[in-house]
Amino acid sequence: MHFVIITVRLFVQDGKVELKMHILSHGIIVKAMTRWPEAQSALDGWYRLMKASEPSHFSDLKRLFPAVDKVGKYHVFDIGGNKIRLIAIVKFQGKKVYIRHILSHQEYDKNQWKEDL
């Protein structure tokens, strides 16, 4: 027998039920905060804003995060004054963000992460 666990985060505001973005995995952000303590507030700010938002397409995301770019199937966010790159897949319809990598600017420029494209 197989079980499937489905987690749905619902928010009720003014009697209206809303789904917000679900971010997978927060653990990657926590590791990055340890690695780059000077970027801790920027990473936490990204997480909180993304978690509380509900963009339905890239232009909504770009309004929230002006320094985001689309590279293949990925969304690349500049964080901490362009010192860190957070690379994620954003599923707008499913309201999910899959974090794939958090890299320094130098690591990002090596393009090894693009092997996943």
Phi, psi and omega per residue, in radians:
M1 nan 2.385 3.128
H2 -2.003 2.486 3.087
F3 -2.046 2.517 3.057
V4 -2.067 2.206 3.111
I5 -1.805 2.158 3.126
I6 -2.009 2.181 3.101
T7 -1.868 2.162 3.102
V8 -2.150 2.197 3.099
R9 -1.717 2.056 -3.139
L10 -1.949 2.438 3.055
F11 -2.129 2.354 3.110
V12 -1.903 2.136 3.119
Q13 -2.379 2.151 -3.107
D14 0.944 0.680 3.110
G15 1.342 0.044 -3.115
K16 -1.874 2.279 3.123
V17 -1.508 2.277 -3.127
E18 -2.243 2.517 2.992
L19 -1.693 2.400 3.086
K20 -1.976 2.988 -3.110
M21 -1.181 2.439 3.071
H22 -1.900 2.215 -3.044
I23 -1.872 2.187 3.126
L24 -2.082 1.981 0.185
S25 -2.207 2.373 3.123
H26 -1.138 -0.471 3.130
G27 -1.025 -0.598 3.108
I28 -1.137 -0.672 3.113
I29 -1.166 -0.740 3.126
V30 -1.058 -0.753 3.095
K31 -1.068 -0.731 3.141
A32 -1.140 -0.631 3.102
M33 -1.107 -0.611 3.103
T34 -1.244 -0.707 -3.111
R35 -1.241 -0.686 -3.121
W36 -2.158 1.316 -3.085
P37 -1.041 -0.490 3.120
E38 -1.191 -0.289 3.136
A39 -1.839 0.162 -3.078
Q40 -0.996 -0.818 -3.111
S41 -1.186 -0.615 3.116
A42 -1.180 -0.728 3.106
L43 -1.148 -0.746 3.114
D44 -1.126 -0.695 3.097
G45 -1.088 -0.744 3.098
W46 -1.050 -0.829 -3.105
Y47 -1.053 -0.853 -3.101
R48 -1.123 -0.740 3.141
L49 -1.172 -0.766 3.139
M50 -1.125 -0.753 -3.118
K51 -1.099 -0.607 -3.095
A52 -1.531 -0.120 -3.054
S53 -1.679 2.994 3.062
E54 -2.559 1.102 3.113
P55 -1.164 2.454 3.138
S56 -1.836 -0.133 3.050
H57 -2.839 3.062 -3.013
F58 -1.029 -0.674 -3.113
S59 -1.113 -0.591 3.039
D60 -1.120 -0.742 3.141
L61 -1.115 -0.705 -3.131
K62 -1.151 -0.571 3.066
R63 -1.178 -0.671 3.115
L64 -1.257 -0.736 -3.068
F65 -2.250 1.524 -3.091
P66 -1.007 -0.418 -3.104
A67 -1.678 0.570 3.071
V68 -1.791 2.488 3.087
D69 -2.274 2.700 3.081
K70 -1.763 2.155 3.113
V71 -2.244 1.789 -3.057
G72 1.086 -2.253 3.140
K73 -1.494 -0.044 -3.052
Y74 -1.728 2.721 2.955
H75 -1.963 2.198 -3.087
V76 -1.928 2.070 -3.112
F77 -1.841 2.260 3.002
D78 -1.483 2.194 -3.085
I79 -2.239 2.502 3.069
G80 1.229 0.791 3.117
G81 1.173 0.674 3.079
N82 1.230 0.374 3.114
K83 -1.596 -0.460 -3.064
I84 -2.255 2.515 3.065
R85 -2.046 2.181 3.048
L86 -1.809 2.130 -3.080
I87 -1.946 2.152 -3.042
A88 -2.518 2.807 2.960
I89 -1.834 2.184 3.141
V90 -1.883 2.118 3.075
K91 -1.812 1.691 -3.045
F92 -1.098 -0.805 -3.105
Q93 -1.112 -0.721 -3.137
G94 -1.481 -0.096 -3.139
K95 0.977 0.859 3.129
K96 -2.286 2.541 3.065
V97 -2.182 2.079 3.135
Y98 -1.805 1.855 3.127
I99 -1.346 2.181 -3.121
R100 -1.763 -0.729 -3.099
H101 -2.608 2.593 2.860
I102 -2.235 2.064 -2.985
L103 -2.265 2.707 2.967
S104 -1.219 2.875 3.126
H105 -1.052 -0.672 -3.137
Q106 -1.159 -0.749 3.108
E107 -1.104 -0.725 3.129
Y108 -1.047 -0.768 -3.108
D109 -1.120 -0.335 3.099
K110 -1.257 -0.276 3.079
N111 1.139 0.224 3.117
Q112 -1.140 -0.504 3.120
W113 -1.128 -0.403 -3.113
K114 -1.237 -0.181 3.075
E115 -1.083 -0.397 3.113
D116 -1.336 -0.256 -3.100
L117 -1.085 nan nan
